[in-house]
Amino acid sequence: YSSNMAYKYPARTLVYRSSMNYKFYIKQCFFFLISARFRTRYLKDLFLI
């Protein structure tokens, strides 16, 4: 993947980078939701005890 390819097709690399950011943000939100769910479950267990 050479630099002149990125120069010839800036739109394609832009779309590729934005899709990578999109996947990254989805993964971040996913892990945040999972951690929040486990956190609430843990707090519920603490309150039950």
N, CA, C and O of each residue as an XYZ file, in Angstrom:
196
protein
N       0.865     -1.199      0.000
C       0.000      0.000      0.000
C       0.887      1.231      0.000
O       1.412      1.621      1.043
N       1.058      1.843     -1.161
C       2.003      2.950     -1.293
C       1.315      4.284     -1.051
O       0.089      4.366     -0.979
N       2.129      5.326     -0.928
C       1.586      6.650     -0.612
C       0.891      7.265     -1.826
O      -0.079      8.006     -1.669
N       1.382      6.964     -3.050
C       0.735      7.554     -4.219
C      -0.648      6.950     -4.449
O      -1.500      7.583     -5.074
N      -0.883      5.734     -3.953
C      -2.228      5.164     -3.986
C      -3.156      5.991     -3.107
O      -4.279      6.302     -3.504
N      -2.686      6.348     -1.908
C      -3.492      7.180     -1.020
C      -3.708      8.566     -1.627
O      -4.740      9.199     -1.403
N      -2.723      9.029     -2.397
C      -2.860     10.334     -3.037
C      -3.852     10.268     -4.196
O      -4.605     11.213     -4.430
N      -3.848      9.146     -4.921
C      -4.775      9.003     -6.041
C      -6.212      8.803     -5.555
O      -7.152      9.344     -6.138
N      -6.369      8.043     -4.511
C      -7.706      7.745     -4.008
C      -7.854      8.251     -2.566
O      -7.856      7.447     -1.633
N      -7.976      9.562     -2.372
C      -8.136     10.073     -1.010
C      -9.506      9.737     -0.413
O      -9.640      9.521      0.792
N     -10.519      9.697     -1.284
C     -11.866      9.417     -0.797
C     -11.951      7.993     -0.254
O     -12.575      7.752      0.780
N     -11.318      7.051     -0.959
C     -11.379      5.659     -0.532
C     -10.696      5.476      0.820
O     -11.214      4.776      1.689
N      -9.527      6.110      0.998
C      -8.830      5.990      2.275
C      -9.614      6.695      3.373
O      -9.633      6.239      4.516
N     -10.264      7.812      3.026
C     -11.078      8.529      4.011
C     -12.228      7.650      4.477
O     -12.488      7.542      5.675
N     -12.914      7.024      3.529
C     -14.023      6.137      3.883
C     -13.524      4.956      4.709
O     -14.174      4.522      5.660
N     -12.350      4.444      4.322
C     -11.790      3.315      5.051
C     -11.473      3.715      6.488
O     -11.776      2.974      7.423
N     -10.864      4.887      6.665
C     -10.525      5.337      8.018
C     -11.775      5.608      8.834
O     -11.821      5.271     10.017
N     -12.795      6.215      8.225
C     -14.023      6.511      8.963
C     -14.735      5.218      9.356
O     -15.319      5.138     10.436
N     -14.691      4.200      8.482
C     -15.315      2.920      8.834
C     -14.554      2.265      9.975
O     -15.160      1.639     10.845
N     -13.216      2.401      9.982
C     -12.435      1.857     11.086
C     -12.797      2.568     12.387
O     -12.955      1.916     13.419
N     -12.931      3.901     12.354
C     -13.341      4.648     13.541
C     -14.737      4.218     13.977
O     -15.020      4.109     15.170
N     -15.613      3.974     12.986
C     -16.982      3.542     13.270
C     -16.977      2.225     14.041
O     -17.661      2.079     15.054
N     -16.181      1.255     13.536
C     -16.087     -0.031     14.224
C     -15.480      0.136     15.607
O     -15.898     -0.531     16.554
N     -14.498      1.020     15.730
C     -13.850      1.243     17.017
C     -14.848      1.816     18.021
O     -14.891      1.376     19.170
N     -15.652      2.799     17.596
C     -16.621      3.389     18.499
C     -17.694      2.385     18.887
O     -18.142      2.370     20.033
N     -18.118      1.533     17.932
C     -19.097      0.493     18.250
C     -18.532     -0.447     19.308
O     -19.228     -0.820     20.252
N     -17.257     -0.831     19.144
C     -16.621     -1.730     20.106
C     -16.533     -1.074     21.476
O     -16.776     -1.722     22.494
N     -16.185      0.221     21.505
C     -16.082      0.942     22.773
C     -17.445      0.992     23.477
O     -17.536      0.731     24.677
N     -18.492      1.324     22.733
C     -19.835      1.384     23.309
C     -20.258      0.003     23.786
O     -20.894     -0.125     24.833
N     -19.910     -1.034     23.024
C     -20.270     -2.401     23.396
C     -19.625     -2.776     24.721
O     -20.296     -3.287     25.618
N     -18.317     -2.524     24.848
C     -17.624     -2.855     26.093
C     -18.146     -2.014     27.247
O     -18.219     -2.492     28.380
N     -18.513     -0.759     26.970
C     -19.045      0.098     28.023
C     -20.380     -0.444     28.530
O     -20.639     -0.461     29.733
N     -21.232     -0.891     27.581
C     -22.524     -1.448     27.986
C     -22.337     -2.725     28.799
O     -23.013     -2.935     29.806
N     -21.412     -3.575     28.353
C     -21.152     -4.816     29.080
C     -20.644     -4.508     30.488
O     -21.111     -5.097     31.463
N     -19.693     -3.590     30.593
C     -19.136     -3.260     31.908
C     -20.207     -2.625     32.790
O     -20.256     -2.891     33.991
N     -21.073     -1.782     32.202
C     -22.137     -1.156     32.980
C     -23.129     -2.215     33.471
O     -23.597     -2.151     34.608
N     -23.448     -3.189     32.613
C     -24.373     -4.246     33.007
C     -23.791     -5.074     34.146
O     -24.488     -5.371     35.116
N     -22.519     -5.450     34.036
C     -21.883     -6.215     35.102
C     -21.770     -5.380     36.369
O     -21.877     -5.910     37.475
N     -21.555     -4.082     36.215
C     -21.444     -3.210     37.378
C     -22.776     -3.147     38.118
O     -22.813     -3.226     39.346
N     -23.874     -3.003     37.368
C     -25.183     -2.934     38.020
C     -25.521     -4.274     38.671
O     -26.095     -4.307     39.759
N     -25.167     -5.383     38.007
C     -25.412     -6.703     38.586
C     -24.613     -6.864     39.878
O     -25.117     -7.404     40.863
N     -23.375     -6.397     39.867
C     -22.512     -6.485     41.045
C     -23.082     -5.637     42.180
O     -23.082     -6.058     43.336
N     -23.568     -4.438     41.844
C     -24.161     -3.575     42.862
C     -25.440     -4.197     43.415
O     -25.710     -4.103     44.613
N     -26.223     -4.829     42.551
C     -27.441     -5.493     43.026
C     -27.096     -6.627     43.989
O     -27.759     -6.805     45.011
N     -26.053     -7.393     43.657
C     -25.622     -8.469     44.546
C     -25.163     -7.900     45.883
O     -25.434     -8.481     46.934
N     -24.476     -6.779     45.845
C     -24.025     -6.145     47.087
C     -25.229     -5.700     47.928
O     -25.246     -5.870     49.147
N     -26.223     -5.134     47.261
C     -27.395     -4.667     48.000
C     -28.213     -5.841     48.527
O     -28.831     -5.746     49.588
N     -28.216     -6.957     47.778
C     -28.940     -8.135     48.265
C     -28.252     -8.715     49.502
O     -28.912     -9.228     50.405
N     -26.915     -8.629     49.534
C     -26.187     -9.087     50.721
C     -26.317     -8.033     51.811
O     -25.780     -8.207     52.905
